[in-house]
Amino acid sequence: MPLFAHLEPEKGKAERRSSRRRKLRLEAGPDAASESRVIVHDLSERGMLLESAAAVAVGETLDLVIPEAGLAKATIIWNSGHYFGCRFDKPLTGSAVSAALLRSPPAPSDEQRKRTIYNAVAELHSLARQVEQITDQVDRAINEINAKRGRSD
């Protein structure tokens, strides 16, 4: 189950540090701004796997705000596209990890998954019909152009 978070620059402190720091707040919901939205795919006592469109560099430090545990520091140790792995400077306690994971949204039920799939398939069918209509219009327009060319030659 993913956790949602919000990545933000730490105001007023970056210029005094040798490496860039940001604050990661786990309590932000999935409606956070897309450029700062972070999904925590995996959280353990020693590190975490994050996904975000934010530009994050290896070696960058994150200040992680965990509601039940307070502030924890993590360093980006690798990145691949929108995914990046972090190692905590000091391991989290098992209870802090459990409490954070309990804040994650519940997994969707089978009925919710089926409804989501049904809606996606219905939308794809609708788009396919629209593409067919546009294709027919383009074909008619091409035929008209070719017919006019044939009369003028």
Backbone bond lengths (Angstrom), bond angles and torsions (degrees), N, CA, C in turn:
res aa  C-N    CA-C-N  psi(-1)  N-CA   C-N-CA  omega(-1)  CA-C   N-CA-C  phi
1 M - - - 1.447 - - 1.524 109.27 -
2 P 1.308 116.66 128.48 1.464 118.03 -179.28 1.524 112.22 -79.38
3 L 1.307 115.40 151.24 1.460 122.89 170.01 1.519 106.37 -105.04
4 F 1.306 117.58 146.88 1.446 120.40 176.42 1.515 109.37 -105.16
5 A 1.312 115.81 145.67 1.457 120.82 -177.59 1.517 109.16 -145.60
6 H 1.310 116.13 175.14 1.455 123.21 -179.19 1.523 107.48 -131.87
7 L 1.337 116.47 125.58 1.463 121.90 -178.57 1.518 108.30 -100.66
8 E 1.327 116.64 127.38 1.466 120.04 -178.57 1.520 110.07 -140.12
9 P 1.347 116.47 148.55 1.468 118.54 176.23 1.519 109.25 -70.06
10 E 1.307 116.03 149.10 1.459 120.21 176.80 1.517 107.66 -83.94
11 K 1.301 117.07 118.06 1.457 122.14 -173.84 1.529 111.82 -76.77
12 G 1.347 115.42 134.06 1.451 121.32 171.80 1.507 116.36 79.09
13 K 1.329 119.01 -1.74 1.456 119.65 -177.11 1.520 112.84 -116.86
14 A 1.326 117.66 -20.23 1.465 120.66 -172.88 1.526 112.28 -60.93
15 E 1.321 117.81 -35.25 1.460 119.28 -176.44 1.522 113.04 -69.87
16 R 1.334 119.49 -17.19 1.460 121.80 179.82 1.521 112.36 -93.20
17 R 1.302 117.74 -6.00 1.456 120.46 -176.49 1.511 110.24 -109.06
18 S 1.322 115.30 153.53 1.461 119.13 179.25 1.518 111.61 -78.45
19 S 1.332 118.62 -25.96 1.456 120.32 177.98 1.520 109.72 -120.32
20 R 1.311 114.57 151.40 1.458 121.27 -178.46 1.524 109.92 -69.76
21 R 1.319 117.03 140.65 1.451 121.65 178.48 1.515 109.78 -126.84
22 R 1.298 114.80 149.09 1.455 120.99 174.81 1.517 108.42 -137.32
23 K 1.305 115.43 159.64 1.456 121.00 178.71 1.526 108.04 -107.06
24 L 1.315 117.07 132.65 1.455 123.25 178.02 1.517 107.57 -112.81
25 R 1.321 116.23 116.80 1.463 120.99 -178.54 1.520 109.65 -105.38
26 L 1.322 116.33 117.32 1.457 120.73 -177.89 1.522 113.08 -72.95
27 E 1.304 117.95 -21.32 1.459 118.66 -174.72 1.523 113.79 -77.41
28 A 1.338 118.63 -6.20 1.462 120.37 178.53 1.522 109.21 -70.10
29 G 1.320 115.95 144.10 1.459 120.38 -178.17 1.519 112.35 -92.35
30 P 1.333 116.57 -178.66 1.460 120.90 -177.92 1.522 112.93 -68.62
31 D 1.338 118.20 -6.94 1.456 120.63 179.59 1.528 112.73 -90.90
32 A 1.330 118.10 8.24 1.470 121.03 177.91 1.525 109.22 -62.87
33 A 1.328 116.37 156.73 1.461 120.68 -179.62 1.525 109.80 -54.33
34 S 1.340 116.87 137.92 1.460 120.65 -172.20 1.521 113.02 -62.33
35 E 1.336 118.87 -33.33 1.462 119.73 -178.64 1.520 112.47 -71.74
36 S 1.327 117.70 -19.15 1.463 119.71 -179.78 1.530 111.77 -115.21
37 R 1.309 116.71 2.48 1.458 121.25 -178.58 1.525 109.72 -72.70
38 V 1.298 115.63 137.26 1.455 122.44 179.80 1.524 107.86 -130.54
39 I 1.314 116.16 137.06 1.456 120.97 173.25 1.522 106.73 -110.90
40 V 1.313 115.92 125.16 1.455 121.47 176.71 1.527 105.91 -92.66
41 H 1.335 116.39 106.06 1.466 120.78 -177.67 1.515 112.20 -81.94
42 D 1.305 116.78 -29.85 1.459 120.09 -177.14 1.519 107.97 -147.65
43 L 1.306 116.02 130.95 1.466 121.52 179.48 1.511 107.84 -132.36
44 S 1.331 115.83 127.47 1.458 120.69 177.82 1.521 108.30 -134.96
45 E 1.301 116.18 -179.80 1.459 120.18 179.90 1.526 111.82 -65.80
46 R 1.322 118.27 -28.46 1.466 121.80 -175.84 1.528 115.09 -100.14
47 G 1.340 118.08 -19.33 1.456 118.40 -177.63 1.511 113.03 -174.69
48 M 1.345 115.00 -168.94 1.461 119.53 -178.38 1.523 110.04 -156.36
49 L 1.331 115.47 155.62 1.449 123.67 174.15 1.514 107.14 -108.44
50 L 1.339 116.52 122.80 1.458 121.89 -177.35 1.519 110.41 -116.29
51 E 1.328 114.98 154.38 1.465 122.00 171.99 1.514 107.45 -130.05
52 S 1.339 115.82 130.73 1.461 120.11 179.08 1.520 109.51 -163.25
53 A 1.325 115.63 151.73 1.467 120.85 174.49 1.528 110.56 -82.24
54 A 1.318 117.51 -8.44 1.466 121.42 -179.77 1.527 110.04 -65.51
55 A 1.317 116.30 144.50 1.465 121.24 176.94 1.525 108.26 -77.93
56 V 1.312 115.82 112.07 1.458 121.64 -178.22 1.523 107.75 -127.30
57 A 1.312 116.73 132.59 1.458 121.50 -175.57 1.526 111.44 -105.12
58 V 1.336 114.89 149.12 1.459 120.38 173.70 1.527 108.06 -59.57
59 G 1.319 116.90 136.21 1.456 122.29 -177.69 1.514 113.44 95.25
60 E 1.321 116.97 -16.06 1.470 120.41 179.02 1.527 109.12 -67.98
61 T 1.324 116.11 146.12 1.461 122.16 -179.11 1.521 109.90 -103.81
62 L 1.327 115.55 137.65 1.461 121.59 175.80 1.521 108.63 -114.99
63 D 1.319 116.07 137.68 1.454 121.20 169.33 1.517 105.61 -97.83
64 L 1.302 116.97 111.46 1.452 122.96 -176.09 1.522 109.07 -94.02
65 V 1.313 116.79 122.72 1.456 121.64 178.16 1.524 107.68 -98.20
66 I 1.324 114.95 108.28 1.462 120.93 178.95 1.520 106.93 -104.71
67 P 1.339 117.82 117.63 1.466 120.45 -172.97 1.530 114.75 -49.56
68 E 1.321 119.45 -42.84 1.456 120.97 -176.78 1.528 113.21 -86.80
69 A 1.348 117.79 -15.65 1.458 119.95 -173.97 1.522 113.81 -117.48
70 G 1.303 117.61 -13.30 1.460 120.28 -178.45 1.520 111.86 88.78
71 L 1.329 115.91 -142.88 1.460 122.32 -173.33 1.535 111.49 -91.73
72 A 1.335 114.95 132.81 1.463 121.20 173.69 1.523 107.10 -131.90
73 K 1.312 117.71 145.09 1.458 122.39 -179.89 1.526 109.10 -104.93
74 A 1.344 115.07 138.03 1.467 120.83 179.00 1.521 108.30 -136.44
75 T 1.328 116.15 149.91 1.457 122.32 178.94 1.524 108.27 -116.81
76 I 1.341 116.09 136.20 1.465 121.21 176.22 1.528 106.71 -71.48
77 I 1.336 117.29 121.51 1.464 119.69 -178.66 1.525 112.65 -107.16
78 W 1.327 118.13 -16.72 1.465 121.64 173.22 1.518 108.94 -159.77
79 N 1.331 115.03 157.91 1.467 119.06 171.67 1.518 109.29 -145.86
80 S 1.308 114.59 152.98 1.455 122.55 178.68 1.516 106.99 -148.62
81 G 1.319 115.51 100.74 1.458 119.16 -176.86 1.509 110.75 64.12
82 H 1.320 115.98 -122.39 1.467 121.32 -178.88 1.531 112.64 -91.56
83 Y 1.329 117.20 5.47 1.459 120.93 -179.47 1.521 109.69 -109.06
84 F 1.315 116.16 142.40 1.458 118.86 175.90 1.523 110.69 -149.52
85 G 1.328 113.68 144.73 1.455 120.84 -178.79 1.511 110.46 -102.53
86 C 1.310 115.68 140.79 1.472 121.92 -178.02 1.521 109.63 -125.50
87 R 1.319 115.18 146.95 1.460 121.81 173.46 1.524 107.24 -118.11
88 F 1.320 116.09 132.16 1.458 120.08 177.68 1.524 109.55 -72.84
89 D 1.323 116.71 139.23 1.463 120.80 176.86 1.530 109.90 -62.91
90 K 1.334 116.95 -39.85 1.470 123.27 173.30 1.522 106.06 -127.22
91 P 1.327 118.24 129.73 1.465 119.38 -178.36 1.530 111.81 -56.19
92 L 1.332 115.25 147.19 1.461 121.13 174.83 1.519 108.80 -78.50
93 T 1.295 115.90 160.88 1.462 119.42 174.06 1.525 108.41 -79.34
94 G 1.308 115.35 154.45 1.467 119.92 177.32 1.518 111.86 -59.22
95 S 1.329 117.00 -36.69 1.467 120.19 -179.52 1.531 111.19 -68.16
96 A 1.338 117.89 -35.11 1.469 120.19 177.82 1.521 110.48 -66.86
97 V 1.327 117.43 -41.29 1.468 121.28 177.49 1.520 110.08 -63.51
98 S 1.333 116.71 -47.02 1.470 120.55 179.69 1.519 111.19 -59.79
99 A 1.318 117.20 -43.92 1.471 120.79 -179.88 1.520 111.00 -63.81
100 A 1.331 117.23 -41.00 1.470 120.06 178.49 1.518 110.62 -65.30
101 L 1.335 117.28 -42.37 1.459 120.53 -179.89 1.528 111.96 -65.92
102 L 1.326 116.73 -31.46 1.460 119.45 176.86 1.524 112.16 -65.41
103 R 1.338 117.72 -20.66 1.462 121.98 179.07 1.527 111.51 -80.35
104 S 1.338 117.68 -11.55 1.460 119.83 -177.66 1.521 109.70 -68.58
105 P 1.319 116.55 151.05 1.459 118.61 -179.08 1.524 110.27 -65.90
106 P 1.325 116.88 148.93 1.463 118.96 -179.71 1.528 110.44 -66.05
107 A 1.311 115.46 151.28 1.464 120.42 176.57 1.525 108.55 -65.69
108 P 1.331 116.90 142.80 1.465 118.26 179.87 1.528 111.18 -65.84
109 S 1.323 115.84 148.17 1.463 120.67 178.28 1.528 109.15 -73.08
110 D 1.327 115.97 166.48 1.467 120.28 177.01 1.529 110.50 -58.67
111 E 1.334 115.72 -40.13 1.469 119.71 179.87 1.527 111.04 -64.02
112 Q 1.346 118.00 -41.41 1.466 121.06 177.66 1.524 110.91 -64.33
113 R 1.332 117.04 -41.22 1.472 120.66 177.85 1.516 110.78 -62.41
114 K 1.332 116.95 -44.77 1.473 121.11 179.19 1.521 110.55 -61.58
115 R 1.333 117.42 -42.76 1.457 121.66 179.72 1.531 110.57 -63.75
116 T 1.329 116.31 -41.43 1.466 120.60 178.86 1.523 110.51 -63.28
117 I 1.332 116.49 -44.33 1.469 120.29 178.99 1.525 110.27 -64.66
118 Y 1.325 117.76 -44.46 1.466 121.70 179.38 1.534 110.01 -58.66
119 N 1.341 116.59 -46.01 1.469 119.99 -179.84 1.524 111.32 -64.02
120 A 1.332 117.30 -39.15 1.467 120.34 179.05 1.522 110.74 -65.51
121 V 1.330 117.30 -42.66 1.470 120.76 179.10 1.530 110.25 -65.00
122 A 1.329 116.96 -42.28 1.470 120.24 178.54 1.529 110.73 -61.43
123 E 1.330 116.93 -40.99 1.460 120.79 178.49 1.531 110.82 -65.36
124 L 1.324 117.14 -40.55 1.464 120.66 177.61 1.533 111.33 -63.30
125 H 1.333 117.37 -40.96 1.465 120.45 177.04 1.528 110.83 -61.99
126 S 1.315 116.22 -42.49 1.465 120.68 178.00 1.527 111.04 -61.73
127 L 1.324 116.26 -44.74 1.463 119.98 178.07 1.522 111.19 -63.66
128 A 1.325 117.44 -38.62 1.469 121.18 178.73 1.528 110.23 -62.66
129 R 1.331 117.82 -41.38 1.484 120.94 177.24 1.528 110.37 -63.37
130 Q 1.328 116.80 -41.40 1.465 119.76 178.89 1.523 111.18 -64.28
131 V 1.323 117.30 -40.08 1.469 121.04 177.99 1.528 109.74 -63.75
132 E 1.341 117.42 -42.05 1.467 120.64 177.86 1.523 110.87 -60.67
133 Q 1.334 117.47 -43.05 1.464 120.79 179.65 1.528 110.92 -63.72
134 I 1.296 117.14 -43.41 1.470 121.02 179.54 1.523 109.82 -65.63
135 T 1.324 116.79 -41.09 1.465 120.62 178.26 1.520 110.51 -61.36
136 D 1.344 117.08 -43.12 1.471 120.63 177.52 1.525 110.83 -61.08
137 Q 1.328 117.59 -42.19 1.469 120.95 179.05 1.519 111.11 -64.00
138 V 1.312 117.45 -42.48 1.464 121.37 179.15 1.528 109.64 -64.85
139 D 1.332 117.61 -43.67 1.470 120.80 178.62 1.523 111.04 -60.44
140 R 1.342 117.36 -43.40 1.478 120.30 177.81 1.522 110.98 -61.99
141 A 1.339 116.33 -43.21 1.468 119.93 -179.96 1.525 110.79 -62.97
142 I 1.332 117.41 -41.36 1.475 120.94 178.55 1.521 110.12 -64.35
143 N 1.333 116.46 -42.85 1.467 119.89 178.56 1.522 111.69 -61.93
144 E 1.335 116.96 -39.87 1.472 120.68 177.68 1.524 111.08 -64.45
145 I 1.300 116.95 -43.12 1.476 121.31 178.74 1.520 109.82 -62.85
146 N 1.319 117.32 -45.28 1.463 120.52 179.21 1.525 111.53 -64.12
147 A 1.347 116.52 -38.18 1.452 120.15 178.87 1.536 110.60 -65.24
148 K 1.328 117.67 -41.80 1.473 121.17 178.85 1.514 110.45 -65.75
149 R 1.338 117.57 -39.47 1.465 120.78 177.91 1.521 110.90 -62.32
150 G 1.331 115.10 -39.76 1.457 120.04 -179.42 1.520 112.34 -64.95
151 R 1.340 117.39 -33.87 1.477 121.26 178.80 1.506 111.92 -75.89
152 S 1.355 117.03 -30.63 1.461 118.95 -176.52 1.511 112.87 -84.74
153 D 1.329 118.43 -16.59 1.469 120.67 -178.71 1.472 113.24 -75.68
